[in-house]
Amino acid sequence: MYFIGQHHIMNVLAFMLPELAKHPTEGVSFLLDGPSGYGKTTLALSMCEYLTEFEGKSFEYYLYDTKPFLLKKRVIFIDEIHRMKDFEFLFPFMDRKDKIFVLATNHSGNLPEALRNRCTEFVFTEYDDEELMLMAVEASKFKASDESFLKLIKASNRNPRILKSLVDNFGRYFSQNPSISSSNANFDEILANVFQIFDGMDTLSRRYVEILENLGGKASLSLISNILHVDGETLRTNVEPNLLKSGRIQISSKGRKLI
């Protein structure tokens, strides 16, 4: 099972998954916990595929509780588990230990302790430059220097999903502009002039910061959402993690604050 980085997780899965595959009556619950875009869903799907391919069977996939649960198969993947309304419904099935639950979340603080205690929890950590470089090179359809790829890594705020999206979009840009050589292109200029990304912030992130500045440096998420005309979940998932990581904002029970 191929996965870049998160060696502390992969080292454990390297012996757990084969054992579970060899003993089809055994069950366990995994909880993958980490920031949005770090590869939790990708890894979870790989785990489920690995565990079912030996039996020639399939697994059940659920995006939290957006559809009724069947829970008839051995392997069950529930993504964004923190958004479920009734966690206790799962407990009897987990306690029987004859099913394998793979759960993924980027808001583990919203999960009840009773659920987390039933799981083997894996917490995703930040990727290093070497790992991000490998992701960028593998995803790219163009040639560029390490320095150029490092600029994309910086622009992505070191988030693998954003990085891969940037690499894909740069590939499309070079494909549509064959006169521009990716090996000699000025990636900073392209980031700024084409993608409107400055210092790791896209247009929506800059507008978010600008609104906070205009509101005196403090505001609730609902107020920012209303002014931007962007739903709060999109801001929580796609904007705030990067602003937090870059040290531009703080989040507390009282709202959002510029640093």
Long-range contacts (C-beta under 8 A, 24 or more apart in sequence): 1-46, 1-47, 1-50, 2-46, 3-39, 3-42, 3-43, 3-46, 4-39, 4-127, 4-131, 4-134, 4-135, 4-138, 5-39, 5-127, 5-128, 5-131, 6-39, 6-43, 6-122, 6-124, 6-125, 8-122, 8-125, 9-43, 9-122, 9-124, 12-120, 12-122, 13-47, 16-120, 17-47, 17-50, 17-51, 20-51, 20-100, 21-50, 21-51, 21-54, 22-54, 24-55, 24-74, 25-98, 26-97, 26-98, 27-74, 27-94, 27-96, 27-97, 27-98, 27-99, 27-100, 27-101, 28-97, 28-100, 28-101, 28-120, 29-94, 29-100, 29-101, 29-103, 29-118, 29-119, 29-120, 30-100, 30-101, 30-102, 30-103, 30-119, 30-120, 30-121, 30-122, 31-81, 31-103, 31-104, 31-105, 31-108, 31-111, 31-115, 31-116, 31-119, 31-120, 31-121, 31-122, 32-102, 32-103, 32-104, 32-105, 32-122, 32-124, 33-104, 33-105, 33-106, 33-108, 33-121, 33-122, 33-123, 33-124, 34-106, 34-123, 34-124, 34-125, 35-106, 35-124, 35-159, 35-241, 36-106, 36-159, 36-161, 36-237, 36-238, 36-241, 37-159, 37-160, 37-161, 37-162, 37-241, 38-124, 38-127, 38-159, 38-160, 38-161, 39-124, 39-160, 39-161, 40-104, 40-105, 40-106, 40-124, 41-79, 41-104, 44-77, 44-79, 44-102, 44-104, 45-77, 47-102, 48-75, 48-77, 48-102, 51-75, 51-100, 71-99, 73-99, 74-98, 74-99, 74-100, 75-99, 75-100, 75-102, 76-100, 76-101, 76-102, 77-101, 77-102, 77-103, 77-104, 78-102, 78-103, 78-104, 79-104, 80-104, 80-105, 80-106, 81-105, 81-111, 81-115, 82-106, 82-107, 82-108, 82-110, 82-111, 87-111, 87-112, 87-114, 87-115, 88-114, 90-115, 91-115, 91-118, 94-118, 106-237, 126-158, 127-158, 127-160, 129-153, 132-158, 132-160, 132-163, 135-160, 135-163, 135-164, 136-163, 136-164, 136-167, 139-163, 139-164, 139-167, 139-168, 140-167, 140-170, 140-171, 141-171, 141-175, 142-170, 142-171, 142-174, 142-182, 143-182, 143-183, 144-182, 144-183, 144-185, 144-187, 145-183, 148-182, 148-185, 148-187, 151-187, 151-188, 151-191, 152-187, 152-191, 154-200, 155-191, 155-195, 155-197, 155-200, 156-200, 157-200, 157-241, 157-242, 157-245, 157-246, 158-245, 159-241, 159-242, 162-242, 166-195, 169-195, 200-242, 200-246, 201-242, 201-243, 201-246, 204-228, 204-230, 204-238, 204-239, 205-239, 205-242, 205-243, 208-235, 208-239, 208-240, 208-243, 209-243, 209-248, 209-249, 209-258, 212-249, 212-256, 212-257, 212-258, 213-258, 217-257, 217-258, 218-254, 218-255, 218-256, 218-257, 218-258, 219-255, 219-256, 220-255, 220-256, 221-255, 221-256, 224-256
